[in-house]
Every structure is written in C-alpha cells, then in structure tokens.
Amino acid sequence: MSKAGRGAEQISLRLPEGMRDRLKAAADANGRSVNSEIILRLQNALERQEDGSISVWLPKEVLDRVYEEAHEAEIDPNLLILEAVEKEYPPRRDVTRLAQELIDEIELSRAGSSESAKDVAKALQILIDKEFPPAPTPPWKKRGK
C-alpha cells in the first residue's frame, strides 16, 4: 500500500535484519540520507535492467576527485571514468578483421618463396601479440605480491 507525501509516493518496507544498519552506513559514507541512498540504488538497478549497463561504486573520496577533475576539464564525469577504465582495459579488436589480416599475411608470405613456415608463424605471433596483449593484472591481485 502506498500513500502520497511531500509530492512523492510513500511505502512501508520490511528489511532483512541488519540491512537498515548497512544502508545507514553506506548513506553516511556517501553523504546522503538513507532515503536518497535507497532511491539511488533502486534507480541504478532499474536502469541496469533497461540498458544492460552496470553501476560502479566508488568511494566518496575518489568520486570527489573525479568530479573535481571533470569540472576543471569541463567534461562529463562519466566520460572521465570511462576513459580511465578503457585505458586500463582497452577494447579488443574485431576478430573477423584480425583473421583477414592473418590470411593476408599468409598469402604474402606464400608469394615470397624465401620465407619459411617458421617465419610466417613468427610474423603471425607478433601480430596476435600486438592485437591481443595479455590482460593487465587486476589491482586486487597485485596487492598480494
């Protein structure tokens, strides 16, 4: 059952034990009211269902730095975050296009009879290594070293 209040719908909600305390702690850490924290989290969950994107939770100190830098650069903070993520985890090239380049390399090497199969394999490996470098080690795995 919902009722109107202050221009918004109100509902009664039962939470599992301990969840209210967790929401309060998160709200305090993010500088929001518990109500605002719940609404933001619900909005993010609903948006994720609609467009397939995900929300990334950043500590308030990090988010403040992102907003400050974005404000100084006069850009959307989301673009700044996306740029940082893509720098650490660059998008992979289209496999179909890479396969065609590999086929072209093989055909070129066949034309020059002086190249051996090992030279072709080496050239292909260089191309593969360039296009598909090993994924960077996630920061949480680096800490243990």
DOLO-421606 format. One record per residue (C-alpha): residue in three letters; z, x, y. Coordinates in steps of 0.1 Angstrom, whole numbers, plus 5000, padded with zeros to 4 digits. Layout:
N
<pt><aa>Ala</aa><c3>Z</c3><c1>X</c1><c2>Y</c2></pt>
...
This chain:
145
<pt><aa>Met</aa><c3>5000</c3><c1>5000</c1><c2>5000</c2></pt>
<pt><aa>Ser</aa><c3>4991</c3><c1>5013</c1><c2>5034</c2></pt>
<pt><aa>Lys</aa><c3>5002</c3><c1>5003</c1><c2>5069</c2></pt>
<pt><aa>Ala</aa><c3>4989</c3><c1>5012</c1><c2>5103</c2></pt>
<pt><aa>Gly</aa><c3>5009</c3><c1>5036</c1><c2>5125</c2></pt>
<pt><aa>Arg</aa><c3>5001</c3><c1>5056</c1><c2>5156</c2></pt>
<pt><aa>Gly</aa><c3>4963</c3><c1>5050</c1><c2>5151</c2></pt>
<pt><aa>Ala</aa><c3>4963</c3><c1>5062</c1><c2>5115</c2></pt>
<pt><aa>Glu</aa><c3>4970</c3><c1>5047</c1><c2>5081</c2></pt>
<pt><aa>Gln</aa><c3>5004</c3><c1>5055</c1><c2>5065</c2></pt>
<pt><aa>Ile</aa><c3>5011</c3><c1>5056</c1><c2>5028</c2></pt>
<pt><aa>Ser</aa><c3>5041</c3><c1>5061</c1><c2>5006</c2></pt>
<pt><aa>Leu</aa><c3>5036</c3><c1>5091</c1><c2>4983</c2></pt>
<pt><aa>Arg</aa><c3>5057</c3><c1>5103</c1><c2>4954</c2></pt>
<pt><aa>Leu</aa><c3>5055</c3><c1>5141</c1><c2>4949</c2></pt>
<pt><aa>Pro</aa><c3>5065</c3><c1>5161</c1><c2>4918</c2></pt>
<pt><aa>Glu</aa><c3>5098</c3><c1>5179</c1><c2>4921</c2></pt>
<pt><aa>Gly</aa><c3>5096</c3><c1>5210</c1><c2>4943</c2></pt>
<pt><aa>Met</aa><c3>5062</c3><c1>5202</c1><c2>4958</c2></pt>
<pt><aa>Arg</aa><c3>5077</c3><c1>5190</c1><c2>4991</c2></pt>
<pt><aa>Asp</aa><c3>5095</c3><c1>5223</c1><c2>4995</c2></pt>
<pt><aa>Arg</aa><c3>5063</c3><c1>5242</c1><c2>4987</c2></pt>
<pt><aa>Leu</aa><c3>5044</c3><c1>5221</c1><c2>5012</c2></pt>
<pt><aa>Lys</aa><c3>5071</c3><c1>5227</c1><c2>5038</c2></pt>
<pt><aa>Ala</aa><c3>5070</c3><c1>5265</c1><c2>5032</c2></pt>
<pt><aa>Ala</aa><c3>5032</c3><c1>5266</c1><c2>5035</c2></pt>
<pt><aa>Ala</aa><c3>5032</c3><c1>5244</c1><c2>5066</c2></pt>
<pt><aa>Asp</aa><c3>5058</c3><c1>5267</c1><c2>5082</c2></pt>
<pt><aa>Ala</aa><c3>5038</c3><c1>5298</c1><c2>5073</c2></pt>
<pt><aa>Asn</aa><c3>5006</c3><c1>5283</c1><c2>5088</c2></pt>
<pt><aa>Gly</aa><c3>5023</c3><c1>5270</c1><c2>5119</c2></pt>
<pt><aa>Arg</aa><c3>5016</c3><c1>5233</c1><c2>5110</c2></pt>
<pt><aa>Ser</aa><c3>5036</c3><c1>5202</c1><c2>5103</c2></pt>
<pt><aa>Val</aa><c3>5039</c3><c1>5191</c1><c2>5067</c2></pt>
<pt><aa>Asn</aa><c3>5017</c3><c1>5161</c1><c2>5075</c2></pt>
<pt><aa>Ser</aa><c3>4990</c3><c1>5184</c1><c2>5090</c2></pt>
<pt><aa>Glu</aa><c3>4992</c3><c1>5207</c1><c2>5060</c2></pt>
<pt><aa>Ile</aa><c3>4987</c3><c1>5178</c1><c2>5036</c2></pt>
<pt><aa>Ile</aa><c3>4958</c3><c1>5164</c1><c2>5056</c2></pt>
<pt><aa>Leu</aa><c3>4941</c3><c1>5198</c1><c2>5059</c2></pt>
<pt><aa>Arg</aa><c3>4944</c3><c1>5204</c1><c2>5021</c2></pt>
<pt><aa>Leu</aa><c3>4931</c3><c1>5169</c1><c2>5013</c2></pt>
<pt><aa>Gln</aa><c3>4902</c3><c1>5173</c1><c2>5037</c2></pt>
<pt><aa>Asn</aa><c3>4893</c3><c1>5207</c1><c2>5021</c2></pt>
<pt><aa>Ala</aa><c3>4894</c3><c1>5193</c1><c2>4986</c2></pt>
<pt><aa>Leu</aa><c3>4872</c3><c1>5163</c1><c2>4995</c2></pt>
<pt><aa>Glu</aa><c3>4847</c3><c1>5185</c1><c2>5014</c2></pt>
<pt><aa>Arg</aa><c3>4845</c3><c1>5208</c1><c2>4984</c2></pt>
<pt><aa>Gln</aa><c3>4836</c3><c1>5179</c1><c2>4962</c2></pt>
<pt><aa>Glu</aa><c3>4808</c3><c1>5169</c1><c2>4985</c2></pt>
<pt><aa>Asp</aa><c3>4790</c3><c1>5201</c1><c2>4992</c2></pt>
<pt><aa>Gly</aa><c3>4802</c3><c1>5225</c1><c2>4964</c2></pt>
<pt><aa>Ser</aa><c3>4818</c3><c1>5250</c1><c2>4988</c2></pt>
<pt><aa>Ile</aa><c3>4853</c3><c1>5262</c1><c2>4984</c2></pt>
<pt><aa>Ser</aa><c3>4881</c3><c1>5268</c1><c2>5009</c2></pt>
<pt><aa>Val</aa><c3>4896</c3><c1>5303</c1><c2>5012</c2></pt>
<pt><aa>Trp</aa><c3>4933</c3><c1>5305</c1><c2>5021</c2></pt>
<pt><aa>Leu</aa><c3>4940</c3><c1>5334</c1><c2>5044</c2></pt>
<pt><aa>Pro</aa><c3>4975</c3><c1>5345</c1><c2>5056</c2></pt>
<pt><aa>Lys</aa><c3>4981</c3><c1>5334</c1><c2>5092</c2></pt>
<pt><aa>Glu</aa><c3>4982</c3><c1>5370</c1><c2>5105</c2></pt>
<pt><aa>Val</aa><c3>4947</c3><c1>5376</c1><c2>5090</c2></pt>
<pt><aa>Leu</aa><c3>4933</c3><c1>5343</c1><c2>5103</c2></pt>
<pt><aa>Asp</aa><c3>4947</c3><c1>5351</c1><c2>5137</c2></pt>
<pt><aa>Arg</aa><c3>4928</c3><c1>5384</c1><c2>5137</c2></pt>
<pt><aa>Val</aa><c3>4896</c3><c1>5367</c1><c2>5126</c2></pt>
<pt><aa>Tyr</aa><c3>4899</c3><c1>5340</c1><c2>5153</c2></pt>
<pt><aa>Glu</aa><c3>4906</c3><c1>5367</c1><c2>5179</c2></pt>
<pt><aa>Glu</aa><c3>4876</c3><c1>5388</c1><c2>5169</c2></pt>
<pt><aa>Ala</aa><c3>4854</c3><c1>5358</c1><c2>5166</c2></pt>
<pt><aa>His</aa><c3>4865</c3><c1>5346</c1><c2>5201</c2></pt>
<pt><aa>Glu</aa><c3>4857</c3><c1>5381</c1><c2>5216</c2></pt>
<pt><aa>Ala</aa><c3>4823</c3><c1>5382</c1><c2>5199</c2></pt>
<pt><aa>Glu</aa><c3>4817</c3><c1>5345</c1><c2>5208</c2></pt>
<pt><aa>Ile</aa><c3>4808</c3><c1>5336</c1><c2>5172</c2></pt>
<pt><aa>Asp</aa><c3>4820</c3><c1>5311</c1><c2>5147</c2></pt>
<pt><aa>Pro</aa><c3>4850</c3><c1>5325</c1><c2>5128</c2></pt>
<pt><aa>Asn</aa><c3>4835</c3><c1>5311</c1><c2>5095</c2></pt>
<pt><aa>Leu</aa><c3>4804</c3><c1>5334</c1><c2>5101</c2></pt>
<pt><aa>Leu</aa><c3>4826</c3><c1>5364</c1><c2>5106</c2></pt>
<pt><aa>Ile</aa><c3>4844</c3><c1>5357</c1><c2>5073</c2></pt>
<pt><aa>Leu</aa><c3>4811</c3><c1>5351</c1><c2>5055</c2></pt>
<pt><aa>Glu</aa><c3>4798</c3><c1>5384</c1><c2>5069</c2></pt>
<pt><aa>Ala</aa><c3>4828</c3><c1>5403</c1><c2>5056</c2></pt>
<pt><aa>Val</aa><c3>4826</c3><c1>5387</c1><c2>5021</c2></pt>
<pt><aa>Glu</aa><c3>4788</c3><c1>5393</c1><c2>5019</c2></pt>
<pt><aa>Lys</aa><c3>4793</c3><c1>5429</c1><c2>5029</c2></pt>
<pt><aa>Glu</aa><c3>4818</c3><c1>5434</c1><c2>5001</c2></pt>
<pt><aa>Tyr</aa><c3>4799</c3><c1>5413</c1><c2>4976</c2></pt>
<pt><aa>Pro</aa><c3>4762</c3><c1>5414</c1><c2>4986</c2></pt>
<pt><aa>Pro</aa><c3>4739</c3><c1>5387</c1><c2>4973</c2></pt>
<pt><aa>Arg</aa><c3>4718</c3><c1>5397</c1><c2>4942</c2></pt>
<pt><aa>Arg</aa><c3>4680</c3><c1>5398</c1><c2>4944</c2></pt>
<pt><aa>Asp</aa><c3>4658</c3><c1>5373</c1><c2>4928</c2></pt>
<pt><aa>Val</aa><c3>4655</c3><c1>5383</c1><c2>4891</c2></pt>
<pt><aa>Thr</aa><c3>4619</c3><c1>5370</c1><c2>4889</c2></pt>
<pt><aa>Arg</aa><c3>4608</c3><c1>5392</c1><c2>4918</c2></pt>
<pt><aa>Leu</aa><c3>4625</c3><c1>5422</c1><c2>4903</c2></pt>
<pt><aa>Ala</aa><c3>4609</c3><c1>5415</c1><c2>4869</c2></pt>
<pt><aa>Gln</aa><c3>4574</c3><c1>5415</c1><c2>4887</c2></pt>
<pt><aa>Glu</aa><c3>4582</c3><c1>5448</c1><c2>4903</c2></pt>
<pt><aa>Leu</aa><c3>4592</c3><c1>5463</c1><c2>4870</c2></pt>
<pt><aa>Ile</aa><c3>4559</c3><c1>5451</c1><c2>4854</c2></pt>
<pt><aa>Asp</aa><c3>4540</c3><c1>5466</c1><c2>4884</c2></pt>
<pt><aa>Glu</aa><c3>4559</c3><c1>5500</c1><c2>4878</c2></pt>
<pt><aa>Ile</aa><c3>4549</c3><c1>5499</c1><c2>4841</c2></pt>
<pt><aa>Glu</aa><c3>4513</c3><c1>5492</c1><c2>4849</c2></pt>
<pt><aa>Leu</aa><c3>4512</c3><c1>5520</c1><c2>4875</c2></pt>
<pt><aa>Ser</aa><c3>4527</c3><c1>5544</c1><c2>4850</c2></pt>
<pt><aa>Arg</aa><c3>4502</c3><c1>5535</c1><c2>4824</c2></pt>
<pt><aa>Ala</aa><c3>4474</c3><c1>5543</c1><c2>4848</c2></pt>
<pt><aa>Gly</aa><c3>4486</c3><c1>5579</c1><c2>4852</c2></pt>
<pt><aa>Ser</aa><c3>4484</c3><c1>5593</c1><c2>4817</c2></pt>
<pt><aa>Ser</aa><c3>4506</c3><c1>5623</c1><c2>4826</c2></pt>
<pt><aa>Glu</aa><c3>4537</c3><c1>5602</c1><c2>4828</c2></pt>
<pt><aa>Ser</aa><c3>4557</c3><c1>5598</c1><c2>4796</c2></pt>
<pt><aa>Ala</aa><c3>4577</c3><c1>5568</c1><c2>4784</c2></pt>
<pt><aa>Lys</aa><c3>4609</c3><c1>5586</c1><c2>4794</c2></pt>
<pt><aa>Asp</aa><c3>4596</c3><c1>5589</c1><c2>4830</c2></pt>
<pt><aa>Val</aa><c3>4588</c3><c1>5552</c1><c2>4830</c2></pt>
<pt><aa>Ala</aa><c3>4623</c3><c1>5544</c1><c2>4817</c2></pt>
<pt><aa>Lys</aa><c3>4639</c3><c1>5566</c1><c2>4843</c2></pt>
<pt><aa>Ala</aa><c3>4619</c3><c1>5550</c1><c2>4871</c2></pt>
<pt><aa>Leu</aa><c3>4629</c3><c1>5515</c1><c2>4859</c2></pt>
<pt><aa>Gln</aa><c3>4665</c3><c1>5525</c1><c2>4856</c2></pt>
<pt><aa>Ile</aa><c3>4665</c3><c1>5538</c1><c2>4892</c2></pt>
<pt><aa>Leu</aa><c3>4650</c3><c1>5505</c1><c2>4903</c2></pt>
<pt><aa>Ile</aa><c3>4675</c3><c1>5485</c1><c2>4883</c2></pt>
<pt><aa>Asp</aa><c3>4705</c3><c1>5506</c1><c2>4896</c2></pt>
<pt><aa>Lys</aa><c3>4693</c3><c1>5502</c1><c2>4932</c2></pt>
<pt><aa>Glu</aa><c3>4689</c3><c1>5464</c1><c2>4929</c2></pt>
<pt><aa>Phe</aa><c3>4719</c3><c1>5457</c1><c2>4907</c2></pt>
<pt><aa>Pro</aa><c3>4747</c3><c1>5481</c1><c2>4916</c2></pt>
<pt><aa>Pro</aa><c3>4779</c3><c1>5477</c1><c2>4897</c2></pt>
<pt><aa>Ala</aa><c3>4802</c3><c1>5451</c1><c2>4913</c2></pt>
<pt><aa>Pro</aa><c3>4829</c3><c1>5465</c1><c2>4935</c2></pt>
<pt><aa>Thr</aa><c3>4864</c3><c1>5466</c1><c2>4921</c2></pt>
<pt><aa>Pro</aa><c3>4883</c3><c1>5437</c1><c2>4934</c2></pt>
<pt><aa>Pro</aa><c3>4912</c3><c1>5447</c1><c2>4957</c2></pt>
<pt><aa>Trp</aa><c3>4938</c3><c1>5432</c1><c2>4934</c2></pt>
<pt><aa>Lys</aa><c3>4927</c3><c1>5456</c1><c2>4906</c2></pt>
<pt><aa>Lys</aa><c3>4927</c3><c1>5487</c1><c2>4929</c2></pt>
<pt><aa>Arg</aa><c3>4964</c3><c1>5483</c1><c2>4937</c2></pt>
<pt><aa>Gly</aa><c3>4975</c3><c1>5493</c1><c2>4902</c2></pt>
<pt><aa>Lys</aa><c3>4958</c3><c1>5527</c1><c2>4904</c2></pt>
